[in-house]
């Protein structure tokens, strides 16, 4: 099988054009092409020269001869083996005890799935609710703005924080073990759209992701595992440097062999409990900023030019990084085409924003995190969890500025650049629910964050003409880009440094940033457990 990369076709190509282009690219007769499949399809929108770029797998007559004739073509090669090899079950492990997995986000779910398939019958503990019940709590809070549930929200519950996001399924992590193709195939088997196997930047959307996580949970249970909801871990038992058990909110003690903490980056009370039990932590950089909203039609024109609105392209995404005179970088984060800005707080009396899209990406606005890097020296290096309090200070300020009723403070981009408070909406209607209060974001964000955002705008506008839209809406505060702390672990065994039987994993532990990287880290930890 041959792999052919970067085969370009115009947006309006006919289906038959792909075969013709492949035959031409290989320099063979049509009869010598025995068959082909699409491995990946990307949209190439550089300089508004929009086209599709395909990676294909082809079976041909006289493969060796074809390959020799094309030896100088770096885009054609033997198709690589991308098989993921699961760890086989070990009978001695099955008799040694049941693993406990704390958290049912993508990290915990896929760690649990591998352990269940290996016969280990894991116990998954989730402080929040099952996906369906959780979705009802979340949407109810967004609509009403008063019945916030600190244990069932955008951050806590089955599926993790990624359940209420754009559902992006791409990452830049190295993947020598081919976990990512395996993950995508598992998601399709669990109900995800098949096109995630082909798109270079696949997404699943909140509406489809709930079904997928439910399916994975049901398989874990069918293999003898357990998934317990409303089961917050309030303490742990550590004896002679070994974590032996967890203690739930109702004082139930559950022993684990081993114990995997796949908690999210918002599990602040759990971080604090672990720190009290002398689990080591390290402060790490993260980012804060705002959600910025533009009309999706404007973003489509920025990226796709005359092809904007074409059915094959869908809603356009963007990505940028701007290095500013402040010495900091501003960048886009979790960009949601055709999406909504949502309330994402996990504690009462605070306002946090995030972005979310359905699979269709059909809302009228595009939104993205507009973030600035934060370093440990910004919030004090004297305590490894100081970043948590730094985030809380900003979230409390946003809550006060929004009127102390979970409305979010917002400002028009033109007003931000002119150093004046906003008093009303422009042409872009903010999508945040329960609602926004027009104000001056200098009252809740640090001065250096505001300065970096302002310096970044002209740089971004050079690459994305139209981005500097006076009526673009900035909604604060976006503080949960990644964990503010890391739990150190051995790079080989993945066991926590200094504490046996304890595996920190995923976003909360500081080893992932997104659905796929978190799921892959859960797999990595499960593999380490099965090898131990």
C-alpha positions as CSV (number, residue, x, y, z in Angstrom):
1,X,0.0,0.0,0.0
2,X,1.3,3.4,-0.9
3,X,0.7,6.7,0.9
4,X,0.3,9.9,-1.1
5,X,0.3,13.2,0.8
6,X,-0.7,16.8,-0.1
7,X,-2.7,16.0,-3.2
8,X,-4.5,19.2,-3.8
9,X,-8.0,19.7,-5.4
10,X,-10.2,22.8,-5.7
11,X,-13.1,23.3,-3.4
12,X,-15.6,22.6,-6.2
13,X,-14.0,19.4,-7.5
14,X,-16.0,16.5,-8.7
15,X,-15.8,13.1,-7.0
16,X,-14.1,11.6,-10.1
17,X,-11.4,14.2,-10.0
18,X,-9.7,12.6,-7.0
19,X,-9.0,9.3,-8.8
20,X,-7.8,11.2,-11.9
21,X,-5.4,13.3,-9.8
22,X,-4.1,10.3,-8.0
23,X,-3.5,8.4,-11.3
24,X,-1.7,11.4,-12.7
25,X,0.4,11.9,-9.5
26,X,1.5,8.3,-9.5
27,X,2.2,8.3,-13.2
28,X,0.3,5.2,-13.9
29,X,-2.6,4.0,-16.1
30,X,-6.1,4.1,-14.6
31,X,-6.3,0.3,-14.9
32,X,-3.2,0.0,-12.7
33,X,-4.9,1.7,-9.7
34,X,-6.5,-1.2,-8.0
35,X,-8.2,0.9,-5.3
36,X,-7.7,3.8,-2.9
37,X,-9.0,5.2,0.3
38,X,-8.9,8.7,1.9
39,X,-6.8,8.7,5.0
40,X,-7.1,12.4,5.7
41,X,-8.7,15.6,4.2
42,X,-7.6,19.0,5.2
43,X,-8.7,22.5,4.2
44,X,-5.7,24.6,3.0
45,X,-6.8,28.3,3.3
46,X,-3.4,29.9,3.2
47,X,-3.5,33.4,1.5
48,X,-7.2,32.7,0.7
49,X,-6.1,30.2,-2.0
50,X,-8.6,27.7,-0.7
51,X,-8.3,24.1,-1.6
52,X,-8.6,20.6,-0.2
53,X,-5.4,18.7,0.6
54,X,-5.8,14.9,0.7
55,X,-3.7,12.1,2.1
56,X,-4.6,8.9,0.3
57,X,-3.7,5.2,0.6
58,X,-3.5,3.4,-2.8
59,X,-3.1,-0.1,-4.0
60,X,-1.4,-0.4,-7.4
61,X,-0.1,-2.9,-9.8
62,X,3.7,-3.3,-9.6
63,X,4.1,-1.3,-6.5
64,X,7.8,-1.6,-6.3
65,X,8.2,-0.4,-9.9
66,X,5.9,2.6,-9.2
67,X,7.8,3.5,-6.0
68,X,11.2,3.3,-7.7
69,X,10.0,5.6,-10.5
70,X,8.9,8.1,-7.9
71,X,11.9,7.8,-5.6
72,X,12.5,11.5,-5.6
73,X,8.9,12.4,-4.7
74,X,8.9,13.0,-0.9
75,X,5.0,13.0,-0.9
76,X,4.8,9.3,-1.9
77,X,6.0,6.4,0.3
78,X,5.1,3.0,1.7
79,X,2.1,3.5,4.0
80,X,3.3,3.4,7.6
81,X,2.1,0.8,10.0
82,X,-0.1,2.7,12.5
83,X,-1.4,-0.2,14.5
84,X,-2.0,0.4,18.2
85,X,-1.1,-2.6,20.3
86,X,-3.2,-3.1,23.4
87,X,-1.5,-4.5,26.5
88,X,-2.6,-8.2,27.0
89,X,-4.3,-9.1,30.3
90,X,-2.1,-10.8,33.0
91,X,-3.8,-13.3,35.3
92,X,-1.6,-12.3,38.2
93,X,-2.8,-8.7,37.8
94,X,-6.4,-9.7,37.8
95,X,-6.0,-11.3,41.2
96,X,-4.0,-8.5,42.7
97,X,-6.9,-6.0,43.2
98,X,-9.1,-3.5,41.5
99,X,-7.8,-0.2,40.2
100,X,-9.6,3.0,41.3
101,X,-9.8,5.8,38.7
102,X,-10.8,9.2,40.1
103,X,-12.5,11.3,37.4
104,X,-14.6,10.3,34.3
105,X,-13.3,12.8,31.8
106,X,-11.6,11.5,28.6
107,X,-8.5,10.6,30.7
108,X,-10.4,8.6,33.3
109,X,-12.8,7.0,30.8
110,X,-10.1,5.7,28.4
111,X,-7.9,4.6,31.3
112,X,-10.9,2.7,32.7
113,X,-11.7,1.3,29.3
114,X,-8.2,-0.2,28.8
115,X,-8.2,-1.6,32.3
116,X,-11.6,-3.1,31.9
117,X,-10.7,-4.8,28.6
118,X,-7.7,-6.2,30.4
119,X,-9.9,-7.8,33.0
120,X,-9.0,-5.5,35.9
121,X,-12.7,-4.4,36.6
122,X,-11.8,-0.8,37.5
123,X,-13.9,1.4,39.8
124,X,-14.5,4.9,38.3
125,X,-15.4,7.6,40.8
126,X,-17.0,10.8,39.5
127,X,-17.9,13.7,41.7
128,X,-20.5,15.0,39.2
129,X,-23.5,13.4,37.5
130,X,-24.0,11.2,34.5
131,X,-23.9,13.1,31.1
132,X,-27.6,13.4,30.6
133,X,-28.4,14.6,34.1
134,X,-25.4,16.9,34.0
135,X,-26.5,18.5,30.7
136,X,-29.9,19.3,32.3
137,X,-28.2,21.0,35.3
138,X,-25.8,23.0,33.0
139,X,-28.4,24.3,30.6
140,X,-30.8,25.1,33.4
141,X,-28.1,27.3,35.1
142,X,-27.3,29.0,31.8
143,X,-31.0,29.9,31.2
144,X,-31.9,30.9,34.7
145,X,-28.6,32.1,36.2
146,X,-29.3,31.3,39.8
147,X,-29.4,27.5,40.4
148,X,-25.6,26.8,40.1
149,X,-24.6,23.4,41.3
150,X,-21.0,23.2,42.4
151,X,-20.9,19.4,41.8
152,X,-22.7,19.4,38.4
153,X,-21.5,22.0,36.0
154,X,-19.3,22.6,32.9
155,X,-16.2,21.4,34.8
156,X,-17.6,18.5,36.8
157,X,-19.5,15.5,35.6
158,X,-19.2,12.6,33.2
159,X,-17.1,13.5,30.1
160,X,-15.2,16.2,31.9
161,X,-14.8,19.8,30.8
162,X,-14.5,18.8,27.1
163,X,-18.2,17.7,27.1
164,X,-19.2,21.4,26.9
165,X,-16.7,22.6,24.3
166,X,-16.3,22.4,20.6
167,X,-15.3,18.8,21.0
168,X,-12.0,19.2,19.2
169,X,-10.3,15.9,18.5
170,X,-6.8,17.0,17.3
171,X,-3.6,17.6,19.2
172,X,0.0,18.3,18.6
173,X,1.4,15.6,20.9
174,X,3.8,13.0,19.6
175,X,2.1,9.7,18.9
176,X,4.7,7.1,18.2
177,X,2.4,4.4,19.7
178,X,-0.5,5.4,17.4
179,X,-3.0,5.9,20.2
180,X,-4.8,8.8,18.4
181,X,-6.1,6.8,15.4
182,X,-7.2,4.1,17.8
183,X,-9.0,6.7,20.0
184,X,-10.8,8.1,16.9
185,X,-11.9,4.7,15.8
186,X,-13.2,3.9,19.3
187,X,-15.2,7.1,19.3
188,X,-16.8,6.3,16.0
189,X,-17.7,2.8,17.4
190,X,-19.2,4.6,20.3
191,X,-21.4,6.8,18.1
192,X,-19.2,9.7,16.9
193,X,-19.6,10.8,13.2
194,X,-17.4,8.8,10.9
195,X,-15.9,11.9,9.3
196,X,-13.7,12.4,12.4
197,X,-11.5,9.6,10.9
198,X,-10.8,11.7,7.8
199,X,-10.7,15.4,8.8
200,X,-7.3,16.8,9.6
201,X,-9.0,18.9,12.4
202,X,-11.9,16.8,13.5
203,X,-14.5,17.8,16.0
204,X,-17.4,16.1,17.5
205,X,-19.5,18.8,19.2
206,X,-21.2,18.7,22.6
207,X,-24.4,17.2,21.2
208,X,-22.6,14.1,19.9
209,X,-20.0,13.8,22.7
210,X,-22.6,13.0,25.4
211,X,-23.6,9.8,23.5
212,X,-20.0,8.7,23.1
213,X,-19.1,9.0,26.8
214,X,-22.3,7.1,27.7
215,X,-21.4,4.3,25.4
216,X,-17.8,4.0,26.8
217,X,-19.2,3.9,30.4
218,X,-21.6,1.1,29.4
219,X,-18.8,-1.0,28.0
220,X,-16.7,-0.5,31.2
221,X,-19.7,-1.7,33.2
222,X,-20.4,-4.7,30.9
223,X,-16.8,-5.8,31.5
224,X,-17.2,-5.9,35.3
225,X,-16.2,-2.3,36.1
226,X,-18.1,0.2,38.1
227,X,-18.9,3.8,37.5
228,X,-20.1,5.7,40.6
229,X,-21.5,9.2,40.2
230,X,-21.9,11.9,42.9
231,X,-18.8,10.3,44.5
232,X,-16.5,13.1,45.4
233,X,-13.1,12.1,46.9
234,X,-12.6,14.2,50.0
235,X,-9.5,12.5,51.3
236,X,-6.9,9.8,50.7
237,X,-5.1,7.3,53.0
238,X,-1.3,7.3,52.5
239,X,0.7,4.9,54.7
240,X,4.5,4.7,54.6
241,X,4.7,6.5,51.3
242,X,2.0,4.4,49.5
243,X,-1.5,5.6,48.7
244,X,-3.8,2.8,49.9
245,X,-7.3,4.2,49.6
246,X,-9.6,7.1,48.9
247,X,-12.3,8.4,51.2
248,X,-15.6,9.7,49.7
249,X,-17.7,12.5,50.8
250,X,-20.0,10.1,52.7
251,X,-16.9,8.6,54.5
252,X,-16.9,5.4,52.3
253,X,-13.3,4.1,52.1
254,X,-12.3,2.4,48.8
255,X,-9.0,0.7,48.5
256,X,-7.3,0.7,45.1
257,X,-4.6,-1.2,43.4
258,X,-3.5,1.1,42.0
259,X,-5.2,4.6,42.4
260,X,-5.3,6.8,39.3
261,X,-6.2,10.5,39.7
262,X,-7.6,11.6,36.3
263,X,-9.0,14.9,37.8
264,X,-9.5,18.0,35.7
265,X,-7.8,21.3,35.9
266,X,-10.7,22.8,38.0
267,X,-10.5,20.2,40.8
268,X,-9.2,22.8,43.2
269,X,-10.4,21.3,46.4
270,X,-8.9,18.0,45.4
271,X,-5.5,19.7,44.7
272,X,-5.7,21.3,48.1
273,X,-6.5,18.0,49.8
274,X,-3.7,16.2,48.1
275,X,-1.3,19.0,49.0
276,X,-2.3,18.7,52.7
277,X,-1.5,15.0,52.4
278,X,2.0,15.9,51.2
279,X,1.5,14.9,47.6
280,X,4.2,16.9,45.7
281,X,3.1,19.8,43.4
282,X,4.9,22.2,41.1
283,X,3.6,25.5,39.9
284,X,3.4,25.8,36.1
285,X,2.5,28.4,33.6
286,X,-1.0,28.8,32.3
287,X,-3.0,31.6,30.6
288,X,-5.9,33.9,31.2
289,X,-7.9,36.3,29.0
290,X,-11.3,36.7,27.5
291,X,-13.6,35.2,25.0
292,X,-13.8,37.2,21.8
293,X,-16.8,37.0,19.5
294,X,-17.1,37.9,15.8
295,X,-19.9,37.2,13.3
296,X,-19.1,33.8,11.8
297,X,-19.9,35.2,8.3
298,X,-17.0,37.7,8.8
299,X,-14.6,34.9,9.9
300,X,-15.6,32.8,6.9
301,X,-14.7,35.7,4.6
302,X,-11.4,36.3,6.4
303,X,-10.4,32.7,5.8
304,X,-12.2,31.5,2.7
305,X,-12.7,34.6,0.6
306,X,-14.9,34.0,-2.4
307,X,-15.5,30.4,-1.1
308,X,-17.1,31.6,2.2
309,X,-20.3,29.8,2.9
310,X,-19.6,26.9,0.6
311,X,-21.3,23.7,1.9
312,X,-18.1,21.6,1.7
313,X,-16.2,24.0,3.9
314,X,-18.5,24.7,6.8
315,X,-17.8,27.3,9.4
316,X,-14.2,28.5,9.3
317,X,-11.8,28.2,12.2
318,X,-8.8,30.4,12.9
319,X,-5.7,30.2,14.9
320,X,-3.0,32.8,15.8
321,X,-0.1,33.7,18.1
322,X,1.1,37.2,18.6
323,X,4.4,38.0,20.4
324,X,4.0,41.5,22.0
325,X,6.2,44.3,23.3
326,X,5.1,43.4,26.8
327,X,7.3,40.3,26.5
328,X,4.2,38.1,26.5
329,X,2.3,36.2,23.9
330,X,-1.4,36.5,23.1
331,X,-3.0,33.5,21.3
332,X,-6.3,32.0,20.3
333,X,-7.5,29.1,22.4
334,X,-10.3,26.6,21.9
335,X,-11.7,28.4,18.9
336,X,-15.3,27.6,18.4
337,X,-16.7,28.2,14.9
338,X,-20.5,28.8,14.9
339,X,-20.5,28.5,18.7
340,X,-21.6,30.0,21.9
341,X,-19.8,31.6,24.9
342,X,-20.8,29.7,28.0
343,X,-20.7,30.1,31.8
344,X,-18.0,27.6,33.0
345,X,-17.5,28.3,36.7
346,X,-17.0,25.5,39.1
347,X,-17.3,27.5,42.3
348,X,-20.0,29.8,43.6
349,X,-19.5,33.5,43.5
350,X,-17.2,33.4,40.4
351,X,-17.6,34.0,36.7
352,X,-15.6,31.9,34.2
353,X,-16.2,31.8,30.4
354,X,-15.5,29.1,27.9
355,X,-16.6,28.3,24.3
356,X,-18.9,25.6,23.0
357,X,-20.1,24.4,19.6
358,X,-22.5,21.7,18.4
359,X,-21.4,19.3,15.7
360,X,-23.2,21.5,13.1
361,X,-21.4,24.7,14.2
362,X,-24.4,26.6,13.1
363,X,-24.6,29.5,15.5
364,X,-24.3,33.0,14.2
365,X,-21.1,33.9,16.0
366,X,-17.5,32.5,16.1
367,X,-15.7,32.7,19.5
368,X,-12.3,32.0,20.8
369,X,-10.3,32.3,23.9
370,X,-8.0,35.4,23.5
371,X,-5.3,34.5,26.0
372,X,-2.2,35.9,27.5
373,X,0.5,33.7,29.1
374,X,0.9,33.8,32.9
375,X,4.0,32.7,34.6
376,X,4.6,31.5,38.2
377,X,6.4,34.7,39.1
378,X,3.2,36.6,38.2
379,X,1.3,35.0,41.0
380,X,4.0,34.1,43.5
381,X,6.3,31.0,43.5
382,X,6.2,30.6,47.3
383,X,3.4,28.1,47.2
384,X,2.9,25.4,44.4
385,X,-0.9,26.1,44.4
386,X,-0.7,29.9,44.3
387,X,-2.0,29.9,40.7
388,X,-5.3,28.6,42.0
389,X,-5.8,31.7,44.2
390,X,-4.6,33.9,41.4
391,X,-7.4,32.5,39.1
392,X,-10.0,32.9,41.9
393,X,-9.1,36.5,42.4
394,X,-9.8,37.2,38.7
395,X,-13.0,35.1,38.7
396,X,-14.3,36.9,41.8
397,X,-13.6,40.3,40.3
398,X,-15.5,39.2,37.1
399,X,-18.4,38.1,39.3
400,X,-18.6,41.5,41.1
401,X,-18.2,43.4,37.9
402,X,-21.0,41.4,36.3
403,X,-23.4,42.3,39.1
404,X,-23.0,39.3,41.4
405,X,-25.7,37.3,39.6
406,X,-23.5,35.2,37.2
407,X,-23.8,37.7,34.4
408,X,-20.4,38.3,32.8
409,X,-18.6,41.6,32.3
410,X,-18.2,42.4,28.6
411,X,-16.6,45.2,26.5
412,X,-16.5,46.0,22.8
413,X,-13.1,45.7,21.2
414,X,-13.2,49.3,19.9
415,X,-13.8,50.5,23.5
416,X,-11.0,48.3,24.9
417,X,-8.6,49.8,22.3
418,X,-9.8,53.3,23.2
419,X,-9.6,52.8,27.0
420,X,-13.2,53.5,27.6
421,X,-16.0,51.5,29.2
422,X,-18.7,50.0,27.0
423,X,-22.3,51.0,27.6
424,X,-24.2,49.0,25.1
425,X,-24.1,46.3,22.4
426,X,-23.0,47.0,18.9
427,X,-23.7,44.9,15.8
428,X,-22.5,41.6,17.4
429,X,-24.9,40.1,19.9
430,X,-23.1,38.4,22.8
431,X,-24.1,34.8,23.1
432,X,-23.2,34.3,26.8
433,X,-26.0,33.2,29.1
434,X,-27.3,34.2,31.6
435,X,-26.3,37.6,30.2
436,X,-23.6,40.3,30.1
437,X,-23.0,43.6,31.8
438,X,-21.3,46.3,29.6
439,X,-18.3,47.7,31.4
440,X,-14.5,48.2,31.4
441,X,-12.5,45.0,31.6
442,X,-9.6,46.8,33.1
443,X,-11.5,46.4,36.4
444,X,-11.1,42.7,36.5
445,X,-8.0,41.8,34.5
446,X,-4.4,42.6,35.3
447,X,-2.9,45.6,33.5
448,X,-0.3,43.5,31.7
449,X,-3.0,41.2,30.3
450,X,-5.0,44.2,28.9
451,X,-1.8,45.7,27.5
452,X,-0.9,42.5,25.7
453,X,-4.3,42.0,24.2
454,X,-4.3,45.5,22.9
455,X,-0.8,45.1,21.4
456,X,-1.8,41.8,19.8
457,X,-4.8,43.2,17.8
458,X,-2.9,45.0,15.0
459,X,-0.6,41.9,14.5
460,X,-3.6,39.6,14.3
461,X,-5.5,41.9,11.9
462,X,-2.6,41.8,9.4
463,X,-3.1,38.0,9.1
464,X,-6.9,38.1,9.6
465,X,-8.2,41.2,7.9
466,X,-11.5,42.2,9.6
467,X,-10.5,40.8,13.0
468,X,-10.1,44.4,14.4
469,X,-13.9,44.9,14.4
470,X,-14.9,47.6,16.8
471,X,-18.1,45.8,17.7
472,X,-16.4,42.4,18.4
473,X,-17.4,41.4,21.9
474,X,-14.9,40.5,24.7
475,X,-16.4,38.6,27.6
476,X,-14.4,37.9,30.8
477,X,-12.9,36.0,32.4
478,X,-11.3,33.0,30.6
479,X,-9.1,31.4,33.2
480,X,-9.2,27.7,32.7
481,X,-6.9,27.1,29.8
482,X,-4.8,24.6,31.6
483,X,-3.9,23.4,35.1
484,X,-1.9,25.9,37.2
485,X,0.0,23.1,38.9
486,X,1.6,19.7,38.0
487,X,2.0,16.6,40.1
488,X,5.5,15.2,39.3
489,X,5.7,11.6,38.2
490,X,8.4,9.1,37.1
491,X,8.8,9.4,33.3
492,X,9.1,5.6,32.9
493,X,6.6,4.1,35.5
494,X,4.3,7.2,35.6
495,X,4.0,6.7,39.3
496,X,3.9,9.9,41.4
497,X,7.3,11.0,42.7
498,X,7.7,9.7,46.2
499,X,4.2,8.1,46.6
500,X,3.7,4.5,45.5
501,X,0.5,3.1,44.0
502,X,-0.6,6.6,42.9
503,X,-0.7,7.6,39.2
504,X,-1.5,11.3,38.5
505,X,-2.8,11.7,34.9
506,X,-4.4,14.0,32.4
507,X,-5.1,17.8,32.5
508,X,-5.4,18.3,36.2
509,X,-2.1,16.6,36.9
510,X,-0.5,18.8,34.2
511,X,0.1,16.2,31.5
512,X,-2.5,17.1,28.9
513,X,-4.5,19.9,27.3
514,X,-7.6,18.9,25.5
515,X,-9.8,15.8,24.8
516,X,-7.4,13.8,22.8
517,X,-4.2,14.5,24.7
518,X,-6.1,13.7,28.0
519,X,-7.5,10.5,26.6
520,X,-4.0,9.5,25.3
521,X,-2.5,10.2,28.7
522,X,-5.2,8.0,30.3
523,X,-4.2,5.3,27.9
524,X,-0.5,5.8,28.7
525,X,-1.1,5.5,32.4
526,X,-3.4,2.4,32.0
527,X,-0.6,0.8,29.9
528,X,1.9,1.5,32.7
529,X,-0.4,-0.1,35.3
530,X,-0.8,-3.2,33.1
531,X,3.0,-3.4,32.6
532,X,3.9,-3.0,36.3
